[in-house]
């Protein structure tokens, strides 16, 4: 048996804990291995549905702010809308519609309102589609009005 010095309450608690730990039987966890898999799956789902899209939106916003240059229309985080007229390092000068020019830090740009030109079809590809497409000119190939455009005879009145 383990002899305990009766020096005080703390030593009694410590001795009781040591005795309990020494005599306790180790038991196997009754949890299923699928429980851990379920927790990992829930975290992965949360990451891909919440965390990752948010970080991508933040990254796109930062790139938009960095891409704002003279001539671009912007909105500040305070709601002011104007056009960038000058840049000086991390400072930009924004002109409002009334001719007022205000100086902001680049960090104050909330978003860039100027939409970039879409990189669509080239001029050669666009020329191929000029004019009215066949079948959309209001007449069928025989020269008669299209099926929805024919005139309907007047129905007789009941009187």
C-alpha angles and dihedrals in degrees: 000000000000114000114220123201109231095225098134149307096295092055090050092053092047092049092049091051092050091049092048092049092049095049098039116110118230112240128199116244111257092207120120119244086234091067092070090044090052092051092049090047092050091051091049091049091049090049095051096041101040118010102040097048091048093052091047091052090049091049092049090050092052091049091050091052091049091048094055110111140164111312096026120123112231141177118220124221087255093057100256113143121204148124125271108243100170141015128204113174108289093354127084131189113223123198118207124207092265093060096258115141120207130184118226136174112251088243089067092068106109097185143336111251098188107098113221117238110267115246095229133146120334121250092261091054092045092051089057090064099045118125131030115318116241112273094024099084094090096256133082121233092269091060095249120124116276117267095263095047103058118119116250119219114249111261115233118257118243091235 
